[in-house]
Amino acid sequence: MKWSVIALAVAAGTSQMAVASDQSESKGFVEDSSLSLLARSMYYNRDARNGASRGDRGNGYSEEWGASARAVFESGFTQGTVGFGVNAYAGALWQLDTGSGRRGVGMFPENEGKDLSIANAAVKARFSNTVVTYGSQMPALPVLAYDDGRLLPETFEGTMITSTEIEGLELNAGRFTAQNTMRQSGSDSARLKSIDVVGGSYSFTDDFSAALYYSDLEDQYKRKYGNLNYKLPLTEEQALSFDFNIYDSDYNRQVGGGDNTIWSLATTYSIGAHAFTIAHQRNTGSQGFLYGNGDGGGAIFVANSFLSDFNLEDERSWQAAYDIDFATFGVPGLSFKTAYIWADNITSRDGGVITNTNGKEHEFFNQVKYTVQSGAAKDLSFRLRASLLRANSAVSDVNIADTNEVRFYVNYPLSVL
């Protein structure tokens, strides 16, 4: 993997170098600063139809409703050969409703508290087009990605280097030693030991890009990731795109040992306001794909990741999806997506011994979103998503219990600076 990343950089060396560096164009610490606010309300309902629980409280039925507010400040860089700056984040959440016995979807603090507040910061330095950031961050890499699926986002503490010295090429390297979950106010509520990440992405053309990443999550696994993305324009309103993702993981004994390879290939045909997607995803190896405990709840960049991630041992899954943008029909800001995913060949184990190889699951997913386009409420958005997940009795994983789930988000972003 290390040599592959170097080869990618060398190949990119023939491309055009950046004409002027970001640091040379810096206007100053204050002049380039930004402050953004986000108010969010979220309702979450999860009903395990067969009585099993997918929640954190052992409840078959969970229902929570809350609100949050967050502020993100990013300073500019001081002028000079090396520029310095700071980033700061503050957030708070409030429980609006969840009666006794209905908690269990991970929106509120584990200690029964209703409200929570958090604040943290990071310092940064920039030379040319290379930035070094130390402190609290929200990385969004395929092997280390924060989760923002509840009221407040996950954060990580550590150091990240991001370099864009060559046009089209982005390189990343980092080490993080703390992780805070979406419902805690400490700096390391997830008790992360350490995770090291390195890799990058390169755009060969406007329509073709590739990415390679490597990560080492202490006491859990070593992981490699690759991506190829290609868009083929057919006409002015038609295009065909392909997206290939693959993870290869070697697990330590603490998480069961063995290995896993998961890959997906998605093909999308778009015509005007419509998009049709078919995808196939497959797992091989001695166990399923693990993520979320140390690498972030968003660190699964594969096609068939919905309510279920279809990432169990030996699982094979297929997807058929349809998207529509109603702007073409006179309703800008309104979109809808529906998808059906079905899977088979799931291996189940009991104490490490294989008990079944004929597990099956399927999911029906729907999502509608509307964003206000103008006026005082511009950028206010509403998003409603619903999933129906079913599995046969051969699947032993409790996380694939038959489940009906509904999430409703209201987001109101404001740009202050």
C-alpha positions in Angstrom: 0.0 0.0 0.0 2.8 2.5 0.9 4.5 1.9 -2.5 1.2 2.2 -4.3 0.6 5.6 -2.8 4.1 6.7 -3.8 3.5 5.4 -7.3 0.3 7.4 -7.5 2.1 10.6 -6.4 4.9 10.0 -9.0 2.3 9.5 -11.8 0.6 12.7 -10.7 3.9 14.6 -11.0 3.3 15.0 -14.7 0.2 17.0 -14.1 0.2 20.8 -13.7 1.5 22.1 -10.4 -0.5 24.6 -8.5 0.1 28.1 -10.0 -0.1 29.8 -6.6 -0.1 28.3 -3.1 -3.0 28.8 -0.7 -0.7 30.3 1.8 0.7 32.9 -0.5 -2.9 34.1 -1.1 -3.8 34.3 2.6 -5.7 37.4 3.5 -5.1 36.9 7.3 -6.3 35.3 10.5 -9.5 37.4 10.7 -10.1 38.2 7.1 -10.4 34.5 6.0 -12.3 33.4 9.1 -15.7 31.7 9.0 -18.4 30.9 11.6 -21.3 28.6 10.8 -24.2 27.6 12.9 -26.5 24.6 12.6 -29.7 24.0 14.5 -31.1 20.4 14.2 -34.1 18.6 15.4 -34.3 14.8 15.1 -37.0 12.2 15.7 -35.9 8.5 15.6 -38.2 5.5 15.9 -36.9 1.9 15.7 -39.3 -1.1 16.1 -37.8 -4.6 16.2 -40.7 -6.6 14.9 -39.7 -10.0 16.2 -39.1 -8.7 19.8 -35.3 -8.8 19.6 -33.4 -5.5 20.2 -31.2 -3.5 17.9 -30.9 -0.7 20.5 -28.4 -0.1 23.3 -31.0 -0.7 26.1 -32.3 -4.1 25.2 -35.6 -2.6 24.1 -37.5 -4.0 21.1 -39.2 -0.7 20.6 -37.2 2.6 20.9 -38.3 6.1 20.3 -36.4 9.4 20.9 -36.9 13.0 19.9 -34.3 15.8 20.6 -32.8 19.1 19.4 -29.2 20.3 19.1 -27.2 23.4 18.2 -23.6 23.6 17.0 -21.2 26.3 16.1 -18.0 25.8 14.0 -15.4 28.5 13.8 -12.5 28.3 11.4 -10.0 31.1 11.4 -7.9 32.1 8.4 -4.1 31.7 8.4 -1.7 34.5 9.4 0.3 35.8 6.5 3.9 34.8 5.9 5.7 31.8 4.7 4.1 29.7 7.4 0.6 30.6 8.5 -1.1 29.8 11.8 -4.7 29.5 12.8 -7.3 27.8 15.0 -10.5 25.8 14.7 -13.2 25.6 17.4 -16.4 23.6 17.8 -19.2 23.9 20.4 -22.4 21.9 20.6 -25.3 21.2 22.8 -28.3 18.8 22.7 -31.6 18.7 24.5 -33.9 15.8 25.0 -37.5 16.8 24.0 -39.3 13.5 24.5 -38.5 9.8 25.3 -40.6 8.2 28.0 -39.4 5.4 30.3 -38.6 2.3 28.4 -38.4 3.9 25.0 -34.7 4.9 24.9 -32.3 2.9 22.9 -31.2 4.5 19.6 -28.2 6.3 20.9 -29.3 10.0 20.8 -28.8 11.0 24.4 -26.1 10.5 27.1 -25.9 7.0 28.6 -26.0 8.3 32.2 -29.8 9.1 31.9 -29.0 12.8 31.5 -31.3 14.7 29.1 -29.0 17.5 28.0 -25.3 17.8 27.0 -22.8 20.4 26.0 -19.4 20.1 24.5 -16.6 22.5 23.3 -13.2 21.7 21.8 -10.6 23.2 19.5 -7.6 22.6 17.3 -4.5 24.6 16.1 -3.3 24.5 12.6 -0.3 25.6 10.4 0.0 25.9 6.7 3.0 26.0 4.4 2.3 26.4 0.7 -0.7 24.0 0.1 0.0 21.7 3.1 -1.9 22.0 6.3 -1.0 20.4 9.7 -3.9 20.3 12.2 -3.6 19.2 15.9 -6.5 18.8 18.2 -10.2 18.0 17.9 -11.2 17.2 14.3 -13.9 15.6 12.2 -12.1 13.5 9.6 -14.0 12.2 6.6 -11.7 9.6 5.0 -12.8 6.1 3.9 -10.8 4.5 6.7 -11.5 7.1 9.4 -14.9 9.0 9.1 -16.9 10.7 11.8 -20.6 9.9 12.2 -23.2 12.7 12.1 -26.3 10.5 12.1 -27.7 11.8 15.4 -27.9 15.2 17.0 -24.2 16.0 17.4 -21.2 14.6 15.4 -18.3 12.3 16.6 -15.0 14.0 17.1 -11.4 12.7 17.1 -8.3 14.1 18.9 -5.0 13.9 17.1 -2.8 15.2 14.2 -3.7 15.3 10.5 -1.6 16.4 7.6 -3.4 17.3 4.4 -1.4 18.2 1.2 -2.7 19.4 -2.1 0.6 20.6 -3.6 -0.1 18.9 -7.0 -3.3 19.8 -8.8 -5.8 17.0 -8.5 -3.8 15.1 -5.9 -4.7 15.1 -2.2 -2.5 13.3 0.3 -3.5 12.6 4.0 -1.6 11.3 6.9 -2.7 11.3 10.5 -2.6 9.8 14.0 -5.5 10.0 16.4 -5.5 8.9 20.1 -9.0 9.8 21.3 -12.5 9.6 20.0 -15.7 11.1 21.5 -19.0 9.6 20.6 -22.1 11.5 19.4 -23.7 11.6 22.9 -20.9 12.3 25.3 -19.0 15.4 26.3 -15.6 13.9 27.2 -12.6 13.9 24.9 -12.3 10.1 24.7 -15.6 8.5 25.6 -14.9 5.7 23.1 -11.6 4.9 24.7 -9.6 4.8 21.5 -6.0 3.7 21.9 -4.7 4.9 18.5 -5.4 4.8 14.8 -2.9 5.7 12.1 -4.0 6.6 8.6 -2.2 7.4 5.3 -3.4 7.6 1.7 -4.7 9.9 -0.9 -6.9 10.5 -3.9 -6.1 11.7 -7.4 -8.4 13.1 -10.2 -6.9 12.0 -13.5 -9.6 13.9 -15.3 -12.9 15.6 -14.4 -14.6 12.2 -14.9 -12.0 9.7 -13.6 -10.6 9.5 -10.0 -8.9 7.0 -7.8 -8.1 6.7 -4.1 -5.9 4.5 -1.9 -5.8 4.4 1.9 -4.3 2.4 4.7 -5.1 2.4 8.4 -3.8 0.7 11.6 -6.3 0.6 14.5 -4.4 -0.5 17.6 -5.4 -3.9 19.0 -8.1 -4.4 16.3 -7.0 -4.4 12.7 -4.9 -3.3 9.8 -6.9 -2.2 6.7 -6.4 -1.2 3.1 -8.9 0.6 0.9 -9.2 1.4 -2.8 -11.6 3.3 -5.0 -12.2 3.9 -8.7 -14.8 6.3 -9.9 -15.6 7.0 -13.6 -18.3 9.0 -15.2 -19.1 8.5 -18.9 -21.1 11.4 -20.4 -23.4 10.1 -23.1 -25.4 13.2 -24.2 -26.0 16.6 -22.7 -28.6 15.1 -20.3 -27.4 11.5 -20.0 -24.5 9.9 -18.3 -23.3 6.5 -17.1 -21.1 6.3 -13.9 -19.3 3.5 -12.2 -18.1 3.4 -8.5 -15.9 0.6 -7.2 -14.9 0.3 -3.5 -12.9 -2.3 -1.7 -11.6 -2.9 1.8 -9.2 -5.6 2.9 -8.8 -6.1 6.6 -6.6 -8.3 8.9 -8.1 -8.6 12.4 -6.3 -9.1 15.7 -7.2 -11.7 18.2 -9.0 -9.1 20.4 -11.8 -8.9 17.7 -11.9 -12.5 16.6 -8.8 -12.7 14.3 -9.0 -13.7 10.7 -9.6 -11.5 7.7 -12.3 -9.9 5.6 -12.5 -8.5 2.1 -15.6 -6.5 1.2 -16.1 -4.8 -2.2 -18.9 -3.2 -4.1 -19.5 -2.0 -7.7 -22.3 0.4 -8.4 -23.5 1.5 -11.9 -25.8 4.5 -12.3 -27.5 5.7 -15.4 -28.8 9.3 -15.2 -31.1 11.0 -17.6 -32.4 14.4 -16.8 -34.0 14.4 -13.4 -33.8 10.6 -13.1 -31.1 8.2 -11.9 -31.2 4.4 -11.9 -28.6 2.4 -9.9 -27.8 -1.3 -9.8 -25.0 -2.5 -7.4 -23.4 -5.7 -6.2 -21.5 -6.1 -2.9 -19.7 -9.1 -1.6 -17.8 -10.3 1.6 -15.2 -13.0 1.7 -12.9 -14.1 4.5 -13.3 -15.7 7.9 -15.5 -13.0 9.4 -17.6 -10.0 8.5 -16.5 -6.4 8.1 -16.1 -4.5 11.4 -16.1 -0.7 11.7 -17.3 2.1 14.0 -15.3 1.3 17.2 -12.2 3.5 16.8 -12.5 4.4 13.1 -15.9 6.3 13.2 -19.4 5.4 12.4 -19.1 6.6 8.9 -16.1 4.5 7.8 -17.9 2.2 5.4 -17.7 3.6 1.9 -19.6 0.8 0.1 -22.7 0.9 -2.1 -25.1 -1.2 0.0 -24.8 0.7 3.3 -28.3 1.7 4.4 -29.9 0.6 7.7 -28.1 -2.7 7.2 -24.6 -2.5 5.9 -24.8 -6.0 4.3 -21.4 -6.7 5.8 -21.7 -10.1 7.5 -19.5 -13.1 6.9 -19.7 -14.4 3.3 -22.7 -12.1 2.6 -23.6 -11.3 -1.0 -26.0 -8.4 -1.8 -27.6 -6.7 -4.8 -29.2 -3.3 -5.0 -31.7 -1.6 -7.3 -32.4 2.1 -6.7 -34.1 5.1 -8.2 -33.5 8.8 -7.6 -35.5 11.8 -8.8 -34.8 15.5 -8.6 -38.0 17.5 -8.8 -36.3 20.7 -9.8 -37.0 19.7 -13.4 -40.7 19.6 -12.6 -40.8 23.0 -11.0 -40.1 22.1 -7.4 -36.4 22.9 -6.8 -35.0 21.5 -3.6 -37.2 18.5 -3.5 -35.7 15.0 -4.1 -36.7 11.4 -3.5 -34.8 8.1 -3.4 -36.0 4.5 -3.1 -33.9 1.4 -3.0 -34.3 -2.3 -2.5 -31.4 -4.5 -1.4 -31.5 -8.2 -1.0 -28.8 -10.6 0.2 -28.0 -14.3 0.8 -25.1 -16.7 1.6 -24.7 -15.3 5.2 -22.6 -17.5 7.5 -23.6 -17.7 11.1 -21.4 -18.9 14.0 -21.9 -20.0 17.6 -18.7 -19.8 19.6 -16.6 -19.7 16.5 -18.3 -22.8 15.0 -20.3 -22.4 11.8 -24.0 -23.2 12.4 -25.5 -22.0 9.1 -24.5 -20.8 5.7 -27.9 -19.9 4.3 -28.7 -16.6 6.0 -30.7 -14.1 4.0 -31.8 -10.5 4.6 -33.5 -7.7 2.5 -34.2 -4.0 3.0 -36.7 -1.6 1.5 -35.4 2.0 1.8 -37.1 5.3 1.1 -36.0 8.9 1.6 -37.5 12.3 0.7 -35.7 15.6 1.3 -36.7 19.2 0.7 -34.5 22.3 1.1 -36.0 25.8 1.1 -34.5 27.7 -1.8 -35.0 31.4 -0.9 -36.3 33.8 1.7 -35.7 34.1 5.4 -35.7 30.3 5.8 -33.3 29.7 2.9 -31.3 26.4 3.3 -33.7 25.1 5.9 -34.1 21.4 5.1 -36.4 18.5 6.0 -35.4 14.9 5.5 -37.5 11.8 6.1 -36.1 8.3 5.7 -37.7 5.0 6.4 -36.4 1.4 6.2 -38.0 -2.0 6.5 -35.4 -4.7 7.2 -36.1 -8.4 7.3 -33.9 -11.5 7.8 -34.6 -15.3 7.9 -34.0 -17.4 11.0 -30.6 -18.6 9.7 -29.1 -15.2 10.6 -27.8 -15.3 14.1 -26.6 -11.6 14.3 -29.0 -9.7 16.5 -28.3 -6.5 14.6 -30.2 -8.0 11.7 -33.4 -8.5 13.7 -36.5 -7.7 11.7 -36.8 -3.9 12.0 -38.9 -1.0 11.0 -37.1 2.3 11.3 -38.0 6.0 10.8 -35.8 9.0 11.0 -36.8 12.6 10.5 -34.3 15.5 10.5 -34.9 19.2 10.4 -31.7 21.2 9.7 -31.3 25.0 9.7 -27.7 26.1 8.8 -26.6 29.7 9.1 -23.4 31.3 7.9 -22.4 34.1 10.2 -19.0 34.9 8.8 
